Amino acid sequence: MHLLFEGQMVAPVSKAVVHRFLMESVISAKMTLILGPYVHDDGLDGVQGFCVLAESHASVHITKDGYLFGDVFSCKEFGHHKILELARLRFGIDITNYQILNRGLEFLTPRLPSGG
């Protein structure tokens, strides 16, 4: 399952807010954090944050103009509505667009030969 979302922010956010959103998203989706969250803000290009999960990854990119782009990818189902609500709450945005992509469905049936 791959959740993609975007929206326009009305006020800048700190690195701490991005970090908190990523942590809360991982916990809400019951995923396993491997690395991060790492958040970068050089004062020029906006704020970027990501974390590596046992199930895949989560990331947020906020442009210097206040456009937010987020994605969460997992090899298991998760509650995408909770993550969208967290984005609304933490970033004070209306989600203008979101998509759920069902990726990897062809891999649900094992293809490796059994035995040997």
C-alpha positions as CSV (number, residue, x, y, z in Angstrom):
1,M,0.0,0.0,0.0
2,H,1.4,3.4,-1.0
3,L,-0.2,6.6,0.4
4,L,0.6,9.8,-1.5
5,F,-0.7,13.2,-0.2
6,E,-0.2,16.9,-0.7
7,G,-1.5,20.2,0.5
8,Q,-0.8,23.9,1.0
9,M,0.4,25.0,4.4
10,V,-0.6,28.4,5.8
11,A,2.4,28.8,8.2
12,P,5.9,27.5,8.3
13,V,6.7,24.5,10.5
14,S,9.7,23.5,12.5
15,K,11.9,20.4,12.1
16,A,10.4,19.2,15.4
17,V,6.9,19.2,13.9
18,V,8.0,17.2,10.9
19,H,9.9,14.7,13.2
20,R,6.8,14.4,15.5
21,F,4.5,13.7,12.5
22,L,6.8,11.0,11.1
23,M,7.0,9.3,14.5
24,E,3.3,9.5,15.1
25,S,2.6,8.1,11.6
26,V,4.9,5.1,12.2
27,I,3.2,4.4,15.6
28,S,-0.3,4.9,14.2
29,A,0.4,2.5,11.3
30,K,1.9,-0.1,13.6
31,M,5.1,-0.2,11.6
32,T,8.7,-0.9,12.7
33,L,11.2,2.0,12.7
34,I,14.7,1.1,11.5
35,L,16.3,4.5,10.9
36,G,15.3,8.1,11.6
37,P,13.3,10.1,11.5
38,Y,15.8,12.4,9.9
39,V,14.8,15.9,9.2
40,H,16.7,18.5,7.2
41,D,16.2,22.3,6.9
42,D,18.9,24.3,5.4
43,G,16.8,27.5,5.3
44,L,16.8,27.6,1.5
45,D,14.9,24.7,0.0
46,G,12.2,23.9,2.7
47,V,12.1,21.0,5.1
48,Q,12.5,17.4,4.2
49,G,12.0,14.4,6.6
50,F,12.1,10.7,6.1
51,C,12.4,7.4,8.0
52,V,13.2,3.9,7.0
53,L,10.8,1.2,8.1
54,A,11.1,-2.5,8.2
55,E,8.0,-2.4,6.0
56,S,9.4,0.3,3.7
57,H,9.5,4.1,4.3
58,A,7.7,7.4,5.1
59,S,8.7,10.9,4.0
60,V,7.6,14.5,4.0
61,H,8.8,17.3,1.7
62,I,7.8,20.9,2.4
63,T,8.9,23.4,-0.2
64,K,10.0,26.9,0.7
65,D,6.6,28.1,-0.7
66,G,4.7,25.9,1.8
67,Y,3.6,23.1,-0.4
68,L,3.7,19.7,1.4
69,F,4.2,16.4,-0.3
70,G,4.1,13.2,1.8
71,D,4.2,9.5,1.2
72,V,4.1,6.3,3.2
73,F,4.8,3.0,1.6
74,S,4.4,-0.4,3.3
75,C,4.3,-4.0,2.2
76,K,1.3,-4.3,4.6
77,E,-2.1,-2.6,4.9
78,F,-2.3,0.4,7.3
79,G,-4.8,3.0,8.4
80,H,-4.2,5.7,5.8
81,H,-7.1,7.9,7.3
82,K,-5.2,8.2,10.6
83,I,-2.1,9.4,8.8
84,L,-4.0,11.9,6.8
85,E,-5.7,13.2,10.0
86,L,-2.2,13.5,11.6
87,A,-1.0,15.6,8.6
88,R,-4.0,17.9,9.0
89,L,-3.4,18.2,12.7
90,R,0.4,18.7,12.7
91,F,0.7,20.8,9.6
92,G,-2.5,22.8,9.7
93,I,-3.3,21.9,6.1
94,D,-6.2,20.8,4.0
95,I,-5.2,17.7,2.1
96,T,-5.8,18.9,-1.5
97,N,-5.0,15.5,-3.1
98,Y,-4.3,12.0,-2.0
99,Q,-4.0,8.6,-3.6
100,I,-3.7,5.1,-2.5
101,L,-1.7,2.9,-4.8
102,N,-1.9,-0.9,-4.4
103,R,1.6,-1.9,-5.3
104,G,3.2,-5.3,-5.5
105,L,-0.1,-7.3,-5.8
106,E,1.6,-9.7,-8.2
107,F,4.0,-10.7,-5.4
108,L,1.3,-12.0,-3.1
109,T,1.5,-15.4,-4.7
110,P,4.9,-17.1,-4.1
111,R,6.9,-17.7,-7.2
112,L,10.0,-19.3,-5.9
113,P,10.3,-23.1,-6.5
114,S,9.7,-25.2,-3.5
115,G,12.1,-27.8,-2.2
116,G,15.3,-28.5,-4.0
